[in-house]
Amino acid sequence: MLAPYATLAEKTRGRLYPEKEAPYRTCFQRDRDRIIHSEAFRRLESKTQVFVYHEGTSLRTRLTHSLEVSQITRSLCRMLRLNKDLGEALALAHDLGHTPFGHAGEMALNECMQEYGGFDHNAHSLKIVTKLERKYPRFDGINLSWETLEGLVKHNGPLVGAGMPPLPLEIAEYNALQDLELDGFPGAEAQIASLADDIAYSNHDTDDGLKTGLITVEDMAQNVDFFKRHYEQVSREYPTVEHSRIVAETVRRMINDMILDVAATSQANLDALNPASVEDIRALGKPVIAFSENMKKQMQSLKAFLFPNMYRHYKINRMTSKGKRIVKDLFSLLFSENNILPPQWQEMARLCPPTADGQRQKARLIADFVAGLTDASAIDLHTRLFDPQVRI
């Protein structure tokens, strides 16, 4: 039984291109399935989360990260009686727009695109599901429901208003076709997907950092009380168990604590506000899904440790440096020499007129191509284009 403030499939605002509903699946279940079957989703398997895809087969990629976010989102939606199908769709789609080499690749591509409107992975996710996926005969994109698109672009909150940065071009262009109400908060399911993303990456990055030796248990225990408390408790309960299991159980309990905290805090918020519908959630002007103040401090402490000690570790910096160079080299060369693009991309580049607006169109086209590469295909293409001893 869903709560009255859940996003109800039977009350969907529909799709940009109307379709007959499926007899055995809700609109949000269809959205989830279309995301899973998209090419962009499959490419996440070889895209960086923190480590480049070939660093180790047991380390997280963008795909496994998205699956972990989905699991946490489903759990929280179930606990709060929200629509877990919509939550799952949003969790699976939230990173579709990431470039190869993670945030390093995004920063490099954004620098390349500064003259042409910049690059933002969240806006690119929207472009993928509304334009770049091309498999349906009647429309470009995968024609997701309004609620899924709204949650995809607004899961971190409103995008327009006082003090907000300029709206990314892809979002502005699509919003002119279908108003996503960018000045407000989304439904509770999208808010859950956003916090689930925080829970997933903070903990699985801790796990991967410990596995690879970039960070140590001793340093974690000395600097992060939240980790120390769980680690010492698990060590007392299982004094003879191998250390890797102690660490795994510690991380598992950290995730569990965060999920329970979000559920309890959010339920208290919902009880106090007593929203009667998802429209009431949107009209609140603030998020209803949240961590407690104590857990916010714990999360801040964890992130404050991970940022300098893991995300800025010299080995990660080396990968970041290489990834940025590869992305910038590819963009620069492909922008100036369109005849080395694959044939279908060459044809699209030829259609861009030799005007300032045409140059902007071409730059965005090249950005779409580069962003769609995986770590592996970007490295391979860079090698083929820049190493004269390698056969094309």
N, C-alpha and C positions, 0 to 999 in steps of 0.2 A: 504494500500500500504506500503510494507516494504521498508526501506531505502536500498541503494545499499550495505552498510556495515553490514546489518543484516545477521544472519546465515540462509541461505535458505535451507529448507527441501529438495528441489529437487536437491541440490548440496551436500547432505550428503556424508561423506566418508564411510557410511555403518556400518554394524555390524560385529563383529568377526565371527559369524556364519551367513552366508547369509540367508535371508528370503524373501519370496514374500511380496511385499508391500501391505498394506490394501487399498481397493478401496475408502474408505470414510474418512480415517484418514492419516495425515502426519506421518512421522517417529517419530517426536517429540511428537505428540499427543499420539502415541502408547507408547512411553517411559513414558510419564506422567501417562498413565492409568496403565501400568505395575507396576510402583512405588506405586500407590495408592492401587493396589490389592496385594501388597507384604505383607508377614507376618511381616517383620521388620517395615513397616510403621504402621501397626495396633498396634504393641507393643509400639509405641511412646505415645499412649494414657495414659499409666501408667508409664511413665518415667519422672524423675525430670527435670524441667526447673530451678527453684530456690528452690521451695518448694516440698517436697515429696508428692506423689500423694494424700495421705489421709489428707493433711493439710487443704484443702478446695476445694469444687467443682467448685468455680468460679475463681480459680487461674490457671495460665497457666501451661500446661504440654509441653513436647517436641512436641506433636502432634499439639496442638493449636498454639504453637510458629511457627511450620513449615507452618501452614495454613496462619498465619499473614504475614510471610515472603513471601509466595506465592502471597498474595493479593498485597503487596507493589511492588513486582517484576513485576507482570502483569501490574500494573499501570504505572510504569516507562518504561517498554518495549513499552507500547502503546504510551506514550508521545514522546518517541524517535524513534518510528517506527522500533522497533526491534522485534525479534520473541518471542512473549509472550508465545507460547507453549513450546519452549525450556527453557525460563526463568522459567516458572512454574514448569517444570520437575526438574530443578536444585534446585529450592527453596524447593520443597517437599522432595528431596532426601538428602539435605545437612547434615541432622542430623541422618540419618539412623543408623550410626555406634556408636551412643552414648550408654554408659553403663547405668545400673541402677544408680540412685543417681547422675546424671549429671557429672560435671567436677570432683567432689570428687571421684566418682566411677572410672572415667578414670585415675585419678592420682594414685589411689590404684592399679588398674590393671597394669598400667605402671611400678609401683614399683615391683610388683610380676613378671613381665616379663623382668626385666632388664638383666638377664642372657641369655635371649632368643630372644633378638631383640626389646624389648619394646612393647608398645601398643599405637596406635594413632587412635582416633575416625574417622578421615578423611580417613585414610588408611583402616579402618575397614568398612566404608561405601562402598568403592570400592570392598572389599572382599565380602560383602553381595550381591551386585548386579551382581557380576561376578562369584560367587562360592557358597555361602551359601544358597541362595534361590534355592530350588530344587523342581520344579513343571513341568518343560518342559521335554519331552522325549528325545530331541536331545542334550541338553546341560545343564550344571549347570549355576546358575545365571539367570538373566532375559534378557540377550543379548541386552543391550541398545546400541544406536547408538554411534559412535565415538565422536561426538560433546557433547553428554550428559556426557559421561565418562570423556572427557577432562575437561569440566567445573566442574564436581564433584570434581576432584582431584586438579585442578589448580585455583579454584575460588578466592583464596587469592594470586595468583601470581605464578611465576616459582618455581619449586621444586628442581632444580639442578643448579649448578653454583658456582662461587667463594663465599666463606663464608657461603654457605648453609649447614644445618645439613645433616647427612646421610639420604638417602632415606629409608622410611619405607619398610620393606620386602615385604608386600603385594603389594605395588605400584610397586616396582622393578620387582617382579615376573610377574605381569600382563603386565607391559610395555615391557617385553621381548617377549610377544606374540603379542602385538599390540602397536605400538609406539604412545604415547600420547603427544609427543613433550614437555617434561617436563621442558625444558629450556626456554620456552617462556610464554607469557601471553595468556589467553584464549580469546574467543570472548567476545563482549560487554555484551551479555546476562548473562554470568557467572559473570562478574564484577558487574553487577547490583544486582544479587542474593547475592553477598557478602556484598554490602552496605545495601541492604534491610534487611539482617540479623542484622546488626548494628542498623539500625533504629528501627526494631521490638523489639529487646530485651532491648535496652536502654529505650524505652518508656513503654513497657508493664511491665518491671521489676519495673519501677517507679510507675506505676499504682498498681501493686500487693503489693509493699512495703508500699504505702500509705493505701491501703485497710486493710492490716494486722497490721498496726501501728508500723512496724519496723522503718519507717521513718515518719516524720511529714511535713505538709505543711510549718510550720514556719521554720524548718531547711532547707527545699528545697529552700524557698524564700530567706533565708539569704545567701545561699551558691551557688545557681545556677541562674544566671541572666536570662538565657533563660526561665527557669520555671517561675521565678518571673514576667517577663514581660507579659507572656501569662496569668498567674493566675490573676494578677491585672486587666488586660484588661477584662477578662471574668467576674470577680467580679463586675466591673463597669457596664458592659452591662446587667448583670442579678442579681441585688442586692437582689432580694427576692427569688431566686431559692435555693433549698436545696443544702447543701455543696457538697454532693457526685456528683451532676451533674456539679458543678463548676469544680471539679477535673477532671471528665471525659472529659469535653469540653476542659480543659487546655491540657490534654495529646493528645487529638485528634488534636488540633491546632499545637502542637509540632511536631507530626508525619507529618502533612500536610506541615509545613514549611520545614522540612528536605527533603521530597519528591520533593517539588518545587525547593529547592536549588540544589539537585542532578541533576534534569532535566535541569535547566538553565545552571549550570556549565558544565555539560557533553555536552549539545548541543553546547555551545561555543567552547569547545574543539574539537568537531567533525567538526564544521564549519571551525575552523582554520587549522585542519590537513587534512580535506577533503579526508578521506579514500574512496577508490572505491570498496572495498570488505572486507569481514571478514578477509581475509588473510592480508590485509593492517593493520587491527586492531592488529592482532597477531604480525606483524613485527615491531610495533612501539617501542617495548622495554620498555614501560611504560603503566600504565592504562590510559584509556581515560574516564572512568566513575569515577567521583570524587565529593566530597563536595567542596564548596568554602573554602578559607582560614578562613573566619569568622565562617562558620558553623563547620569547624574542631575544632576551639577553643571552640565553644559552646558544641560540643560533648565531648571534652576532659574534660571540666568543669563538665558536667553531670556525666561522668564515674568516674571522680576523687572523686565526692561526693558519688556515689553509692558503690564504692568498699569498703571503710572502714565502711560506715554507714549501708549498707544493706548486701552486699555479705560477709562481715566479722562480721556481727552482732552476738552476742553470741548465739542466738537461731539458726541461720543458721549454726554457727560453731558446735553446738551440733549435728545437723542433719548430717553435713559433717563428723564429727567424727564417728558417728554410721554407716553411709554409707560406709566409708572406712574400718571399722572393718569387716562389713558383707562381703564385696567383698574380702578382704584379707583372712578371715577365709574360705570362700567357695573355693577360688582358692587353698589354701594350702591343705585343706582336700581332695578335688576332685583330685588334682594332685597326692597325695600319696595313695589314696584309690579309684582307678578307678571302683571298683566293686559296688560302691553306685551311680554311674551315671545311667541315664536311659539306657535301653538295647542298643539302636542304637548308643549311644555315647560310651558305654562300648566296643562295637564291633570295633569302630574306634580307640579307645585307645589301644586295643589289637594288632592292626596292626602296632603300632609304635615300631620299634626295640629297644632293650636295648643298644643303642649306644648314643653318645653325640648328634648326629643328630636326633636320635629317641626321645630323651628327649625334644629336641627343638620342634619337631613335636607335641609331647604330650602336652607340655606347651601351644602351640598355639591353640591346640584343646580345652583345658580347658578354655583358654581365650575366644574363640569363644562361648563356652557354657555360661560362666558367663556374657559376654557382652550382650548376647541375652535375659537375664532375665529382667523382669520389676522390678520396685521397690517392687511391691506386691509379685511377685513370688520369688524374692531374700530374702525378709523378711520371707516369709513362709518356704522356703527351709532351711534357716539358723535356724529357730526355730525347724524344724523337725530334723535337723542333730545335733544340739548342746544342745537342751533342753531334758533331759532324761524323763521328765514327759509328753512330748507330743508324741502322737502316730505317727508312721511313715505313 
